[in-house]
Amino acid sequence: MNARKFIAANSRDALKLVRTEIGEDAVILSNRKVPEGVEIVAMAGAELAHLSETRAALTHFEQPRKAAPETLSPQALNQAAALGAKILESKAARMTESKVAQPTSAPASVVETVDQNHLINELKTMHAQMQEQMACMTWSNIQQQDPKRSALLRDLINVGFSPSLSRVLLDKMPVQEDIAWVRKLLVHNLRVADASGDIVTNGGVYALVGPTGVGKTTTTAKLAARAVVRYGADKVALVTTDSYRVGAYEQLRIYGTILGVSVHAVRDLNDLKLTLAGLKHKHLVLIDTMGVGQRDSRVAEQAKMFDAAGVRRLLLLNATSAGSTLDDVVKMYGGNNVIGCIPTKLDEAVTLGTVLDVIARHKLLMHYIASGQRVPEDLHEVNVEYLVHRTFKQMGKPASFTLDEVEFPAYMAGVSVQQAARGQYA
C-alpha cells in the first residue's frame, strides 16, 4: 500500500493537503506533532480493495458446493471499524502531551482547541466513510458471487421483510431450492391458535390492547358478535377502561345495544375487580382499552392493572405500520399475560411482509385477522397460506420504495454499518 506523508503548519492545512492530493476517501493512518507543525500519514481508501483478495465471503453466503470468490470477512470489517477509534485515541494522547510543552496563551489555546475538534470530526467522518465503503464492496462482491440469493434477499426486503429475518430464511435454504421453499418456511414459522386455543370457544376475560387507532373498539365488537351468535347475548359482556377519549364509552355502548349485550365502564383496579366479580356468570368478557401511544407511561400502568386482576391480553398490530414501530409496540405492550395478537387493517396494507416479519420474529400467536370496519364480517380466522401468498404477490412489482439491483449494495452496506455500531455484524 502506498502511504503518503503530509506536513503543514497546523491540522487544518494538513487535512486540506490530504484531500487535495488523495481525495475525499483518504484514510488517516497516523498523525503527530513535528517541528514544522503537524505530520499526517494517509492513503487512498480505494487501496483497501486489495483486501477483498485475502478474505473469505461473508459467512451468511458461503456455499459448501464450490469455492466462492474471496471477499472481506466480518473480522476484517471489525478491524477496519476499530482503526478510526485507535487513531482518535492516539490523537487525544498526543494532543495532551503537546499541551504540556507549549507556553500558555489564551488566543493560541482557543485556536488549538478548534483545530483539535476539527481534526477529530474529520477523523470520525473518514472512519464512517471507510466503514460504509468496505461494507458496500462486500455486498457488491456477494451480488456477483451468489446472484440467486442476493436477488431473493432483495425481493424479501422489497415486500416488507427485515434484512435480519430475510438473511435467516436464506441461510436455511438448500442450494437447489428457490422462493417456494422460503414461503413454506415462513408458513411453518407463523404460529396460529388452533381450535383448542380459540378465545370465543374457551371463554374467559380478555383485554384488547394496542396503540391509538389500531382498531381495538371495532375488533372488540367483532369478537363479541361471534360469541353472541354461538352462545347468546346474555353470555357476553363488554367493558371499557377508556375514560380519556371523548365518546369512547358511547361508541362501545352503541355496539352493545346492537348486539344486545351489557356494557360497563371502569376507572381503576378496584373498579375493575368489582365489575368482573359481577360478571362471573358470563361466558366471555371483552375489555376495550384506552388508545395511547406505546411510549405513554399509562401503557405500563394499564398492564399492571390487568396483571393484578388476572386479565389476559390480546395485542392488536396495525399492518400498515413500519417495522420499527411494530417492534416497539411489541416491546412496550408485551408481558407474560399477552397470549397472542390480532393483525388489523389488512385491507389498508399494500404488503403484509412487515407485520408478518414482526409476528414471526417475536413468536407471537395469531388468533384472528381483521381487515375492515364491518361488524362482524371483517374478522376472519387465520389462513397463513393466504397471508404469505398475498405478501409475495407484490414481489417484483416496481414501486417508489423498492430497491433496484444497483441500489442494493449501498442499502445493505448501511444496514451492516448500523449493526456493526451495535456490535452485531451480519
Secondary structure as UniProt FT lines:
FT   STRAND          4..8
FT   HELIX           11..21
FT   TURN            24..25
FT   STRAND          26..34
FT   TURN            35..36
FT   STRAND          37..44
FT   HELIX           45..53
FT   HELIX           59..61
FT   TURN            64..65
FT   HELIX           74..101
FT   HELIX           106..145
FT   HELIX           147..158
FT   TURN            159..160
FT   HELIX           163..172
FT   TURN            175..176
FT   HELIX           179..189
FT   STRAND          191..192
FT   HELIX           195..197
FT   HELIX           199..202
FT   STRAND          204..209
FT   TURN            212..213
FT   HELIX           216..231
FT   HELIX           233..235
FT   STRAND          236..240
FT   TURN            246..247
FT   HELIX           248..259
FT   STRAND          262..265
FT   HELIX           269..278
FT   TURN            279..281
FT   STRAND          284..288
FT   TURN            294..295
FT   HELIX           297..309
FT   STRAND          312..318
FT   TURN            319..320
FT   HELIX           323..333
FT   TURN            336..337
FT   STRAND          338..344
FT   TURN            346..348
FT   HELIX           353..361
FT   TURN            362..363
FT   STRAND          365..366
FT   STRAND          369..370
FT   TURN            375..378
FT   STRAND          379..380
FT   HELIX           384..392
FT   TURN            393..396
FT   TURN            400..401
FT   TURN            405..407
FT   HELIX           408..421
FT   TURN            422..423
//
